[in-house]
């Protein structure tokens, strides 16, 4: 996913989806449609036929109705959920371009909307303009990669009389693999944690079902020359600007990474390595981030941002003394670094090490400077509780909860996790 962010092409991703969907729809979907399709009454009745008498018409209708009932009784149904399955999904093998349309127009915007609601990544409009192009490339590529092995399996099984449930298993497995790949896409592109990414993937699939219903009614109009001309005439400039905006945002991100990589050729440029490290941290690629942060420290051992980030990483891995050594370098240069958050990190490190007095001093200093920081209050309450100051700890935890509840909407999602932990402590 990181490579797709840096080198991916929208046109290539669309081409891959179209190719895989043709294979998948005309092998797996075709078998499933033949096995599980619900017959229609119109397939058995001939409304345009002329009958000599009303009796002949009635007999013909009764025969058609009997044939329809027999076909409906003998057909296979989806295991467990039966025909309710078709309220959400379809095995249509004709509209092979549907995945491109549904993913681009419905799924990716829905995923971004859900991330803006649950992932604390920013407003929907801002994130849509910033991340749509990149997430669309990753999502389309995820669909192609998730369905390709099962499309190949469908081609292999085409000449065999395999049970329909085998093809149903291929269809379900491809959907699950696609969801797994999107999970990694959300973590890499938008920095989502596992829980939020899983929640978004679990809910975003509903947009595909909604999209299928919408396209069912507007599908016949999609390729109308008259409609296309009208859209271009009235909305051409707006739509063109929006599409260019999505593409420009993606190209700017790719160009930034390319420029930074070129800058690392300079053996004295520590900042380029720091910026690349921050990019990889945002993409949840810690190993690559550590590699660049350490290169920055090799160039300049006092590089403040590299020491700060390495201190946080070492603390998370339990290397507490190494973390404190990095934080000490930061404090020597600027004890207000990262809006004084270095003191919060120092306090938590001391707390993890069981050095309660040092943790108290560091977190007290941080809370004096950042009195509305819910995370700092929570950790300070933990220190007080560990020191046996139960009443004071309860007050701090209660204050953390009240501060989180009073926070504006744009920051409330970021404080929700810590207020929940504070509530548990109470």
FINU-985432 format. One line per 10 residues: number of its first residue (from 0); their letters; for each residue x, y, z of C-alpha. Coordinates in steps of 0.2 Angstrom, whole numbers. Each point is the difference from the previous one (the first is absolute). Layout:
// residues N
NUM) A) X Y Z | ...
// end
This chain:
// residues 426
0) XXXXXXXXXX) 0 0 0 | 14 12 4 | 8 -4 -18 | -17 4 -8 | -1 16 9 | 17 5 -7 | -1 -7 -17 | -18 -6 -3 | -10 5 -16 | -19 3 0
10) XXXXXXXXXX) -1 -6 -18 | 10 -16 3 | -11 -4 15 | -16 3 -10 | 7 -11 -14 | 5 -14 13 | -18 0 7 | -8 -1 -17 | 11 -14 -5 | -3 -10 16
20) XXXXXXXXXX) -18 3 0 | -3 -7 -17 | 9 -16 5 | -9 -1 17 | -17 5 -6 | 0 -12 -15 | 7 -15 10 | -5 1 19 | -15 12 -2 | -7 -9 -15
30) XXXXXXXXXX) 0 -17 9 | -8 8 15 | -13 9 -11 | -5 -16 -8 | -2 -9 16 | -8 12 12 | -9 13 -12 | -18 3 5 | -11 -4 -15 | -12 13 -6
40) XXXXXXXXXX) -18 -3 -5 | 2 10 -17 | 12 -14 -5 | -14 -12 -1 | -14 10 -6 | -2 6 -18 | -10 16 1 | 1 4 -19 | -7 -17 -6 | -18 0 -7
50) XXXXXXXXXX) -12 -13 6 | -15 -6 -10 | -11 -2 16 | 0 6 18 | 1 -18 5 | 17 -2 -10 | 7 15 8 | -5 -6 18 | 8 -17 -3 | 16 8 -7
60) XXXXXXXXXX) 0 11 16 | -2 -14 12 | 14 -10 -9 | 11 15 1 | -4 2 18 | 3 -18 4 | 17 0 -9 | 5 16 10 | -5 -8 17 | 9 -16 -5
70) XXXXXXXXXX) 16 10 -5 | -1 10 16 | -2 -15 11 | 14 -10 -8 | 13 14 0 | 14 1 13 | 0 13 13 | 15 9 9 | 4 -10 16 | -5 7 17
80) XXXXXXXXXX) -7 17 -6 | -10 -6 -16 | -7 14 -11 | 3 14 12 | 18 -1 -7 | -6 9 -16 | -6 15 9 | 18 4 2 | 10 -9 -13 | -2 -5 -18
90) XXXXXXXXXX) 8 -13 -12 | -3 10 -15 | 13 -5 -13 | -4 13 -13 | 5 17 8 | 19 -4 2 | 4 19 2 | -11 1 16 | 15 -3 12 | 9 15 -7
100) XXXXXXXXXX) -16 11 1 | -5 -6 17 | 17 1 8 | 4 17 -7 | -17 9 2 | -7 -9 16 | 13 -10 10 | 15 11 1 | -10 16 5 | -10 -11 12
110) XXXXXXXXXX) 17 -6 8 | 6 18 1 | -16 5 8 | 1 -13 13 | 18 3 4 | -4 19 2 | -14 -6 13 | 10 -13 9 | 18 3 -4 | 3 18 5
120) XXXXXXXXXX) 8 4 -16 | -8 16 -4 | -16 6 -9 | -7 -10 -14 | 2 13 -13 | 18 3 4 | 5 -18 1 | -10 -4 -16 | 10 13 -10 | 17 -5 9
130) XXXXXXXXXX) -2 -19 0 | -13 -5 -13 | 12 -3 -15 | 13 -10 11 | -14 -11 9 | -9 -3 -17 | 16 -7 -8 | 4 -11 15 | -18 -6 1 | -2 -4 -18
140) XXXXXXXXXX) 17 -9 1 | -6 -9 15 | -16 -6 -9 | 10 -6 -15 | 13 -9 11 | -14 -7 11 | -10 -8 -14 | 14 -5 -12 | 5 -17 8 | -18 -5 1
150) XXXXXXXXXX) -3 6 -18 | 14 -11 -5 | -8 -14 10 | -16 3 -9 | 8 -2 -17 | 8 -16 6 | -16 -7 6 | -10 5 -15 | 2 -16 -9 | -5 -10 15
160) XXXXXXXXXX) -17 -3 8 | 4 7 17 | -13 2 13 | -8 18 0 | 5 1 19 | 19 0 -6 | -3 15 -11 | -10 8 15 | 16 -3 11 | 11 8 -14
170) XXXXXXXXXX) -12 15 0 | 0 2 19 | 19 -3 2 | 3 14 -14 | -11 12 10 | 9 -4 16 | 17 2 -7 | -5 17 -8 | -6 6 17 | 17 -6 8
180) XXXXXXXXXX) 9 10 -13 | -10 16 3 | 4 -2 18 | 18 2 -4 | -4 14 -12 | -9 10 13 | 14 -2 12 | 13 5 -12 | -9 14 -9 | -9 8 15
190) XXXXXXXXXX) 10 -7 15 | -15 -9 7 | 2 -12 15 | -6 -18 -2 | -16 3 9 | -6 15 -10 | 6 -8 -16 | -10 -16 3 | -15 10 5 | 1 10 -16
200) XXXXXXXXXX) 2 -15 -11 | -15 -9 9 | -11 15 -4 | 6 6 -17 | -6 -15 -9 | -18 6 2 | 4 14 -12 | 3 -13 -14 | -17 -7 3 | -7 18 0
210) XXXXXXXXXX) 10 3 -16 | -7 -16 -9 | -18 6 4 | 4 17 -7 | 9 -6 -16 | -14 -12 -3 | -12 15 -4 | 13 12 -7 | 10 -13 -9 | -9 1 -17
220) XXXXXXXXXX) 3 19 0 | 19 0 4 | 5 -2 -18 | -13 11 -8 | 9 12 -12 | -13 14 4 | 2 -2 19 | 19 0 -2 | -1 16 -11 | -11 9 13
230) XXXXXXXXXX) 11 -5 15 | 16 7 -9 | -10 16 -5 | -6 4 17 | 12 -8 12 | 16 -3 -11 | 10 13 8 | -5 -4 18 | 3 -19 -2 | 16 3 -10
240) XXXXXXXXXX) 7 11 14 | -5 -13 14 | 8 -14 -10 | 15 10 -3 | 1 4 19 | -1 -18 5 | 14 -4 -12 | 10 15 4 | -1 -5 19 | 7 -17 -4
250) XXXXXXXXXX) 14 6 -11 | 5 13 13 | 2 -14 13 | 9 -11 -12 | 12 14 -5 | 3 5 18 | 6 -18 4 | 11 0 -16 | 8 17 5 | 3 -6 17
260) XXXXXXXXXX) 8 -16 -6 | 11 10 -12 | 5 11 14 | 7 -15 11 | 14 -1 -13 | 8 15 9 | 10 -8 14 | -3 15 11 | -19 2 -2 | -7 -7 16
270) XXXXXXXXXX) -17 8 -2 | -4 -9 -16 | 2 -17 10 | -11 7 14 | -14 5 -12 | 0 -17 -8 | 0 -8 17 | -16 10 4 | -8 -5 -16 | 3 -18 4
280) XXXXXXXXXX) -6 2 17 | -16 7 -6 | -2 -15 -12 | 3 -12 15 | 17 -6 -8 | 10 1 16 | 15 -10 -6 | 3 12 -15 | -3 15 12 | 13 -6 12
290) XXXXXXXXXX) 12 -3 -14 | -1 18 -6 | 0 8 18 | 15 -10 5 | 9 7 -16 | -5 17 5 | 8 -3 17 | 16 -7 -8 | 1 17 -10 | -4 11 15
300) XXXXXXXXXX) -2 -9 17 | -8 16 7 | -14 1 -13 | -15 4 11 | -14 -7 -10 | 9 -17 -3 | 4 -1 19 | -18 4 4 | -8 -13 -12 | 13 -14 5
310) XXXXXXXXXX) -3 3 18 | -19 -3 -2 | 4 -16 -11 | 12 -6 13 | -12 3 14 | -14 -10 -9 | 12 -15 -2 | 5 0 19 | 17 7 -3 | -2 13 14
320) XXXXXXXXXX) 18 6 3 | 3 2 -19 | -16 10 0 | 5 12 14 | 17 2 -8 | -8 7 -16 | -12 11 10 | 14 7 10 | 8 6 -17 | -17 8 -4
330) XXXXXXXXXX) -2 9 16 | 18 7 0 | -4 9 -16 | -18 5 3 | -10 -6 15 | -16 7 -9 | 2 -11 -15 | -16 -7 -9 | -10 13 11 | 8 -8 16
340) XXXXXXXXXX) -6 -17 -4 | 18 -6 3 | -4 1 18 | -15 -11 -1 | 10 -13 -9 | 14 1 13 | -13 -2 14 | -8 -15 -8 | 17 -8 -2 | 4 3 18
350) XXXXXXXXXX) -17 -7 5 | 3 -16 -11 | 17 -2 9 | -9 2 17 | 10 16 5 | -16 9 6 | 8 15 8 | 9 4 -17 | -16 -4 -9 | -10 12 11
360) XXXXXXXXXX) 13 15 -2 | -1 -2 -19 | -18 -2 -2 | -4 14 12 | 11 11 -10 | -9 -5 -16 | -17 2 7 | 4 18 7 | 4 4 -18 | -13 -10 -9
370) XXXXXXXXXX) -14 1 13 | -14 -6 -13 | 10 -15 -6 | -11 -16 4 | 14 -12 -3 | 12 9 12 | -14 0 13 | -3 -18 -2 | 18 -5 2 | 2 13 15
380) XXXXXXXXXX) -15 -9 8 | 9 -17 -2 | 15 7 9 | -10 7 14 | -10 -17 2 | 16 -9 0 | 7 11 14 | -16 -4 10 | -7 18 -2 | -17 -8 -4
390) XXXXXXXXXX) -11 16 3 | 12 11 -11 | 0 -13 -13 | -18 -1 -1 | -2 19 -2 | 13 0 -14 | -9 -15 -9 | -17 9 2 | 8 16 -7 | 7 -9 -15
400) XXXXXXXXXX) -18 -7 -4 | -8 17 2 | 13 8 -11 | -2 -13 -14 | -19 3 1 | 2 19 -2 | 12 -2 -14 | -6 7 -17 | -5 -13 -13 | 16 0 -10
410) XXXXXXXXXX) 10 -5 14 | -12 -10 10 | 4 -16 -9 | 18 2 4 | -4 0 19 | -13 -13 0 | 13 -14 3 | 8 8 15 | -17 5 8 | -6 -18 -2
420) XXXXXX) 16 -6 9 | -2 13 14 | -18 -6 2 | 6 -18 2 | 12 6 14 | -14 8 9
// end
